[in-house]
């Protein structure tokens, strides 16, 4: 019983203490709070790095199991394990820095760029398949897209000199109004979530997925 | 031909057309005129206004995936910085790709071409994990947070860091953001607390999320994707890859608009035919 209380209560109390100190430090100019906060923020870096190690080990365990049990796409799991150790070795082995600097952009960089570039093809395909003017909402949506596409392309302004102004209006009025609403909403949501976590009402961060209250 | 068939085009034809119109101008540029936007001009003026001997924090917050959109922006802004008498300190908080991209950009420009010296006028501290919390820690006391630069040189051997403590000593933050709304983080953690001036650039995907900060004056201008980079290349009078890419982007956008028009022509024709109207 005691261990259950400790396991559940201790993280909540620690979260609340750190959270409250951080908030107080933001608003008050107290040297002791500032130094505690600075130390806590420095501690965060090794904690995140440790989380990365845990993530890596979990990833390997999962894919080693896939390979040993010949599950589904196990050859891809084997490829992942091979790539993982290849980059691990060339990253941590002294003297291989230049090899890493050559291999990482050549393999990972090019793959990421290719994936990003493929989005443009999907965008144009999506524009063809989805932007059909079925009602007032889709009319406004399609018009918005056309204004952005036209205004952002230099040729748009060459064809219609007002394209740049139309884009500016679109960005400054409807887009900004929407983004401000989202930003304020997200801000309020984060405050509410923070309070719930500090009070122990939300324990999803501790691996408990059922709501307490 | 019935216009209805326009809704059933094989999308591979659209892909082919798109690839042709985007690749062709890269081989043979059309030289379409480019107008410089107010936001880009504000970024240029803000960087120009950094006092002599001032310190600029260069946030290279991008990844390899968006290199096509952001690398030209980084090269153009760094060129401008290196023509000025300012110190440039860079720490990447977004991705481990960022210091590699920064190194590529600096190698392309060549510090020696601008009479700049590594460790004296410019330093690359590489990537530090932890995002916002790490950024806050750096802002409070950089010396307590950093030990060595990207190449393993101890901070004590980097004279650029001698008089630098943290965000209080920064005259301007330039945040070039690839996948997340990173300029917002600098506003939240450095501008709000230390009053740091922030400018930057962003990929097209996140640019709309930042326009409200430009309007409020919190962000001093913002470079909009490769178009912003092309405008910046014009401003510093160093045409580069972004200007060449503009023709390609222009035609790509036009094909997308054409796809929308074709699709709607087909859609309305099919609606009309379902209602018993005549085929056009």
Interface residues (C-beta under 8 A of the other chain):
Chain A: X26 X34 X38 X41 X42 X44 X45 X48 X49 X52 X101 X104 X105 X108 X109 X110 X112 X113 X115 X116 X117 X120 X121 X123 X124 X125 X127 X128 X129 X131 X132 X133 X142 X145 X146 X149 X150 X152 X153 X154 X155 X156 X157 X158 X164 X171 X172 X175 X176 X179 X180 X183
Chain B: X9 X11 X14 X15 X18 X19 X22 X32 X33 X34 X35 X37 X63 X64 X65 X66 X67 X68 X97 X100 X103 X104 X128 X129 X130 X133 X134 X136 X137 X140 X141 X144 X145 X193 X204 X208 X209 X211 X212 X215 X224 X227 X246 X247 X249 X250 X251 X252 X253 X254 X255 X256 X257 X259 X260 X262 X263 X264 X267 X268
